[in-house]
C-alpha cells in the first residue's frame, strides 16, 4: 500500500509518498505555503493519505479516518494549537483535492502520550476547572518520540527505559518505558517545557499574571510564541546562528546556550527520574541530529547518570549512529527523525480497518 504523508507545519508543507517497505517514492516540500488547496503536483498513485495533526485533545487517541464530523472536531481544537491546527486542516483540504477517492487518516502528535499516568498528566488545579475545560498534560511530538524510541531500541538492543530528545525549532523530551510514554516535557499546549526557537518554554504562572498588568492577552500570547526562546535571549531563532555569535564573544548568545543546555540537562534528569533509571538516551530532530556541540554540552553535565560520549563518534555522527563508547553503561544514539513512517503505519491501519468493513 502506497501512502501519501502530509505534514503541514505552521508555514511549510511536506509531502512524501511511502511504499510498502517505507521506501520514499516521491517527495515535495513547499517552504512557504499559504494554505491554498490548489497544489499543482505530479505524484504517483496512492492507496491512502496520512495527515499529521498536532492536537487530538481527549477525543482522538488513535489514528482515525477523516470524515466531515472528524474534521469539525479537529477544527474545534484550534485554540489549543493555534499555530499548527489550521495548517493541518488546510493540508487535509489540499490533499483531498489531489486524492479525493482514497481514505484520509489523521494521526495525532498527542496520541502517543495517552499512556501518561495520572500523576504525570494531572495539573494541581481545581477539579471543576480540569473537568470543564479538559485541562491536563497532553504532550506533543508524539509521532517523533514513538518512532525514534522504537528505532533506537532496535538499533541498540537495549531498553526498556528510554529518554528521547526531540530538539528542533520545537523541543520536547519523553520518558518511554516498554514503548509507552510515561512522562514528557510539553503540557497542555506546545509552549511548555524547554526553551525553543521562538517559544518560551516553562514559566512561573505568577510572572504571566504580572505581565498581564502591562500587556494585552494577544500581546502576551504573541510574545510567548514568536519572540521568546532563543530569539528572545540571543536575537537569533536558529541555534547555528547562536553558536556563531557565541564564538565571537556575544554575551547574549553565550547566555542562550547556557540556558538551553541547563534546561535540557534538567529535562533529561527529570525524565530519567520518572523512569526510575535510564537504559538508553536518544537525540533526534534538526538540532538533536546535527549539533554535536550541543549534544556534548548536555551529556558532559550528566555523567552521574552513567552517560559518556565518544568524542569522535559524536563529531562525525550521520544518520542513525551510536555516539557513546562501547564501554559506556548507558548507550547514547542519534536517530534520524522519520515521523512519516509512523504516520504511514497509522494510515495503513486505520484505512485497512475501514476497507475490511
C-alpha positions in Angstrom: 0.0 0.0 0.0 1.4 3.4 -1.1 0.7 6.2 1.4 1.0 9.9 0.9 2.1 11.5 4.1 1.1 15.2 4.6 3.0 17.1 7.2 1.7 20.7 7.3 3.8 22.9 9.5 3.0 26.4 10.7 4.5 27.9 7.4 5.5 24.9 5.3 4.1 21.8 3.7 6.0 18.5 3.4 4.6 15.7 1.2 6.1 12.2 1.0 4.9 9.1 -0.8 6.0 5.9 1.0 5.9 2.4 -0.4 5.1 -0.8 1.3 8.6 -1.1 2.9 8.6 2.7 3.8 10.8 3.5 0.9 10.3 7.1 -0.2 8.9 7.0 -3.7 8.4 10.8 -4.1 8.8 13.9 -2.0 7.7 17.5 -2.3 8.5 20.4 0.1 6.7 23.8 -0.1 9.0 26.0 2.0 6.4 28.8 2.3 2.9 27.6 2.0 -0.1 29.9 2.5 -2.6 27.1 2.9 -4.0 27.2 -0.7 -5.8 23.9 -1.6 -4.7 24.1 -5.2 -1.4 22.3 -5.4 -0.1 21.5 -9.0 1.9 18.4 -8.2 2.8 15.2 -10.1 2.6 12.4 -7.5 2.4 8.7 -8.0 -0.9 6.9 -7.3 -1.6 6.2 -3.6 -4.0 4.0 -1.6 -4.4 6.2 1.4 -3.3 9.6 2.8 -2.0 10.1 6.3 -2.0 13.6 7.9 0.0 14.8 10.9 -2.3 16.7 13.3 -0.7 18.3 16.3 -3.6 18.2 18.8 -6.2 15.4 19.3 -7.4 16.5 22.7 -9.0 13.8 24.8 -11.2 12.6 21.8 -8.5 11.3 19.4 -6.1 8.8 20.9 -5.5 6.7 17.8 -5.3 7.3 14.0 -8.8 8.0 12.6 -10.3 8.1 9.1 -11.3 11.7 8.4 -15.0 12.2 8.0 -16.8 15.6 8.0 -17.5 15.1 11.7 -13.9 14.3 12.5 -12.7 17.4 10.6 -15.1 19.6 12.6 -13.8 18.1 15.8 -10.2 18.7 14.8 -11.1 22.3 14.0 -12.7 22.7 17.4 -9.3 22.1 19.0 -7.7 25.0 17.2 -7.5 27.1 20.4 -5.1 24.5 21.9 -2.7 24.6 19.0 -3.3 27.9 17.1 -0.1 27.8 15.1 -0.5 24.3 13.8 -4.1 23.1 13.8 -5.3 25.5 11.0 -2.5 24.4 8.7 -3.3 20.7 9.3 -6.8 21.4 8.3 -5.6 23.2 5.2 -3.4 20.2 4.4 -6.3 17.9 4.7 -8.3 20.0 2.3 -5.4 20.3 -0.2 -4.8 16.6 -0.2 -8.5 15.9 -0.7 -8.2 17.9 -4.0 -5.3 15.8 -5.1 -6.7 12.4 -4.0 -10.5 12.6 -3.5 -11.2 8.9 -3.7 -8.9 7.3 -1.1 -9.2 7.2 2.7 -7.6 10.2 4.5 -6.4 9.4 8.0 -5.5 11.8 10.8 -2.5 10.8 13.0 -2.1 12.8 16.2 1.1 14.0 18.0 -0.8 13.9 21.3 -1.9 10.3 20.9 1.5 8.7 21.9 1.2 10.4 25.3 -2.3 9.0 26.0 -0.5 6.4 28.3 0.8 9.1 30.7 -0.1 8.1 34.2 -2.4 10.4 36.1 0.5 11.5 38.3 2.3 12.8 35.2 -0.7 14.2 33.3 -2.7 15.9 36.1 -2.4 19.6 36.9 -2.9 20.7 40.5 -5.9 22.8 39.6 -9.5 22.8 40.9 -11.2 19.7 39.8 -14.1 21.7 38.3 -11.7 23.5 36.0 -9.9 20.4 34.9 -13.2 18.6 34.0 -14.9 21.6 32.4 -12.1 22.5 30.1 -10.1 19.2 29.8 -7.1 20.7 31.5 -4.3 18.1 31.5 -0.8 17.5 30.2 -1.3 16.3 26.6 2.3 16.2 25.3 3.4 16.7 21.7 5.9 15.5 19.1 4.4 12.1 19.8 4.9 10.8 16.3 8.6 11.5 16.5 9.0 10.1 20.0 7.2 7.0 19.1 9.3 6.3 16.0 12.7 7.1 17.5 12.2 5.3 20.8 11.2 2.1 18.9 14.0 2.5 16.3 16.7 3.2 18.9 15.8 0.1 20.9 16.0 -1.9 17.7 19.5 -0.5 16.9 20.9 -0.6 20.4 19.3 -3.8 21.5 18.7 -2.3 25.0 15.9 -0.9 27.0 13.2 -0.7 28.3 13.8 2.8 29.9 14.4 5.3 27.1 14.6 9.1 27.1 14.1 10.7 23.7 15.1 14.2 23.0 13.3 15.8 20.0 15.3 19.0 19.5 14.5 21.4 16.7 12.5 24.6 16.3 10.2 23.0 18.8 11.8 20.9 21.6 10.4 18.2 23.9 11.6 15.2 25.8 9.8 12.0 26.5 10.3 9.2 29.1 9.4 5.9 27.4 9.1 2.6 29.1 8.5 -0.6 27.1 7.3 1.6 24.2 4.8 3.6 26.2 5.1 7.3 27.1 5.1 7.8 30.9 6.3 11.4 31.0 7.1 14.4 28.7 8.1 18.0 29.0 5.4 19.7 26.9 2.0 20.1 28.5 -1.5 21.5 27.7 0.0 23.3 24.7 3.2 23.1 22.7 4.5 26.2 24.6 5.6 24.3 27.7 8.9 22.6 28.5 12.3 23.5 27.1 13.1 26.9 25.6 12.7 26.7 21.8 13.5 28.7 18.7 10.9 31.4 19.5 8.8 29.7 22.2 9.4 30.4 25.9 9.1 27.0 27.4 8.1 26.7 31.1 7.5 29.9 33.1 6.2 30.9 36.5 2.4 31.5 36.2 2.8 34.4 38.5 5.1 36.0 36.0 2.5 35.7 33.3 -0.2 37.3 35.6 2.3 40.1 36.3 2.8 40.7 32.5 -1.0 40.8 32.0 -0.9 44.1 34.0 1.3 45.5 31.3 0.3 43.6 28.1 -2.9 42.6 26.4 -3.6 38.8 26.2 -2.9 38.9 22.5 0.4 40.7 23.0 1.4 38.2 25.7 0.4 35.2 23.5 2.4 36.6 20.5 5.4 37.3 22.6 5.5 33.8 24.2 5.1 32.0 20.9 7.0 34.2 18.4 9.5 36.4 20.3 10.9 34.3 23.2 13.1 31.3 23.4 16.5 31.6 21.6 15.2 34.6 19.7 14.4 36.4 22.9 17.7 35.5 24.6 20.1 35.9 21.7 18.3 37.7 18.9 18.6 34.5 16.8 16.0 31.8 16.4 18.4 29.3 14.7 20.8 27.6 17.1 23.5 27.6 14.4 23.5 31.4 14.4 23.6 31.4 18.2 26.7 29.3 18.2 28.3 31.6 15.6 27.6 34.7 17.8 28.7 33.0 20.9 32.1 32.1 19.3 32.6 35.8 18.6 32.1 36.6 22.3 28.5 37.7 22.2 27.3 37.6 25.8 23.7 37.2 25.0 24.4 34.2 22.7 26.5 32.6 25.4 23.7 33.0 27.9 21.2 31.5 25.4 23.4 28.4 25.0 23.8 28.1 28.8 20.1 28.5 29.4 19.2 25.9 26.7 21.8 23.5 28.0 20.8 23.9 31.6 17.1 23.3 30.8 18.0 20.3 28.6 20.0 18.7 31.3 17.3 19.3 33.8 14.8 17.7 31.5 16.8 14.6 30.8 17.4 14.1 34.5 13.7 14.6 35.2 12.6 12.1 32.6 15.2 9.6 34.0 13.6 10.0 37.4 10.2 9.3 36.0 11.6 6.1 34.6 13.4 5.1 37.7 16.6 4.8 35.7 18.0 5.1 32.2 18.9 2.4 29.7 19.1 4.5 26.5 19.4 8.2 25.6 18.3 9.3 22.1 18.7 12.6 20.2 16.7 13.5 17.2 15.3 16.5 15.3 17.2 19.2 13.4 19.3 20.2 16.5 19.5 16.7 18.0 20.8 15.1 14.9 23.2 17.8 13.7 24.5 19.8 16.6 27.4 17.8 18.1 28.5 20.6 20.4 25.0 20.9 21.9 24.9 17.1 22.5 28.3 17.2 24.2 27.3 20.2 26.4 24.3 18.2 27.6 25.9 14.9 28.2 29.0 16.3 29.9 26.8 17.5 32.7 25.1 14.2 33.2 27.9 11.8 33.9 26.2 10.8 37.2 23.6 9.1 35.0 26.2 6.8 33.5 26.4 8.8 30.3 29.6 9.3 28.3 30.4 10.4 24.8 32.8 9.0 22.2 34.1 12.4 21.0 34.9 11.2 17.5 31.7 9.3 17.0 29.7 12.3 18.3 31.5 14.8 16.0 31.1 12.6 12.9 27.7 11.1 13.5 25.5 10.9 10.4 22.1 9.2 10.1 21.4 6.6 12.8 24.6 6.4 14.9 25.8 5.4 18.3 27.8 8.2 19.9 28.8 6.6 23.2 31.7 4.3 23.7 31.0 0.6 23.9 32.2 0.6 27.5 29.5 3.2 28.4 27.0 2.0 31.0 24.2 3.8 29.1 24.2 3.9 25.3 23.6 7.2 23.5 22.2 7.2 20.0 21.4 9.7 17.3 18.3 8.6 15.3 17.1 10.3 12.2 13.6 11.6 12.6 11.1 9.8 10.4 7.6 10.9 11.5 6.4 9.9 8.1 7.0 6.2 8.9 4.8 6.5 11.9 2.1 8.4 10.0 2.1 5.9 7.1 1.7 3.0 9.6 -1.3 4.7 11.2 -2.8 5.4 7.8 -2.5 1.8 6.7 -4.0 0.5 9.9 -7.0 2.9 10.0 -7.8 2.8 6.3 -7.4 -1.0 6.3 -10.0 -1.4 9.1 -12.4 0.7 7.1 -11.8 -1.4 4.0 -12.5 -4.6 5.9 -16.0 -3.4 7.0 
